Amino acid sequence: MKASATLVFLASAMISLATQAACRQGVYGSGSEIVAIVPDPNAGPSSQRYLFLDGRRGSTTDAAAPLKCSAGSVSIDRDRDSERWTELSMNVRDTTFSSVATRMVGRLIEPAEGPQTARSLVVMVHGSERTSALNSPYAYVLAAQGISVFVYDKRGTGGSEGEYTQNFELLAADAAAALAHARTMVRGNSRSGYFGGSQGGWVAPLAATRSDADFVAVGFGLVASPIEEDREQMFSEARALSLGEEAIALLDRLSRATSRLLLTDFKEGYEELAKVRRELVRHPWSEQIRGEYSGDMLRMSEDELRRVGRPRFDNVELIWDYDSMATLKQLDAPLLWVLAEDDREAPIETTRAALLKLMKAGKPIDLYVFPDTDHGMMEYVTNPDGSRKSTRITEGYLRLLGDWIKGKASGPYGGGQKMTYE
């Protein structure tokens, strides 16, 4: 009897847990507070992730998750109490469109109610990831703020056909086609444009110059080439190790050698790389330098680089010396650019200086910097070994995106600081 009772209890507990985890995909809210719940592509088929408007995020099945699910609502933990948020009604329409003779899949997400004439349309241009974008929690959080949001699977990812690429020219053509198609699906939108995160910061402005976009928003992107990104990232790593100008000069030489390899299809640059390698290996700190690719090249032999360098590092058609400043000079549409002050993956110094220069020249740019944040606008804690653990998206960032896209940003937005060129 005791064994049977235990089995019954365990079965009941498992059913209860499954019930708690069974959220219906969508957005839930109470007043101005919002949480999106979508499938988690990196976990099991029944796993889901949540994203609050204030930036808290995680898995619904985590023991520490501040919410529990039930049909049509979620229970939100409030200290020792809880409150129930109801599901917000959304219109979700899946579609297909063509770009450069390639079939692409997309999804339009809109609030089911509200004034149609005042609604902005934004096309989300995702970064270098290879996962499907259709269930992006960011898209649902933006839509819940009163925006028509169009997401699509990058070519070669999810349900879209074609080969995966990081060719900005081709990706910009896809983004322009996505905006043209999305415009046919909405009625009465007041303005339309793009939001691009990370690598999308290269693609979205280029797409805007080809599609008569009304605005462009960029999060944690760069006004620099991929080569410059690699170099700045190495400089940032050196400064984090408290290294001086001698180390910076060596890393600059390393960057020039590796960039020559990339720009000549791995035909030239080996002699320069060998020289700087001989100097760097004498410094133990060189083992901690990564960059985007130079650290890996530094630790490969010349024979290995000649044999597999190009297929390993240059296999997605990346435009290594892409001139993003030239694109922004052509862009007349209003531009929002948001930077993470402590971004290790995309250090902000060059980008901030370039944007301030454009602002001084009269370009319509709103520039925000959020302190104590890393790539992805992530707040973080620093581990004993100096690495970082992301905790949440910083508060204010998602509200800033929503308000600015709607054309009514006023702030304040968490710790975000609006920059001026004066």
Secondary structure, DSSP 8 states (H G I E B T S, - for coil): -HHHHHHHHHHHHHHHHHHHH---SEEEEETTEEEEEEE-TTS-TT-EEEEETTS-EEETTSTT-SEEEETTEEEEEETTEEEEEEEE-EEEEEEEEEETTEEEEEEEEEESSS-GGG-EEEEEE--S--S--TT-HHHHHHHHTT-EEEEE--TTSTT--S-----HHHHHHHHHHHHHHHHHH-SS-SEEEEEEETTHHHHHHHHHTTTT-SEEEEES--SS-HHHHHHHHHHHHHHHTT--HHHHHHHHHHHHHHHHHHHTTTSS-HHHHHHHHHHHTTSGGGGG--TTTHHHHHTS-HHHHHHHHHHHHS-S---TT--HHHHHHH--S-EEEEEETT-SSS-SHHHHHHHHHHHHTT--EEEEEETT-BTTTEEEEE-TTS-EEEEEE-TTHHHHHHHHHTT------TT-EEE---
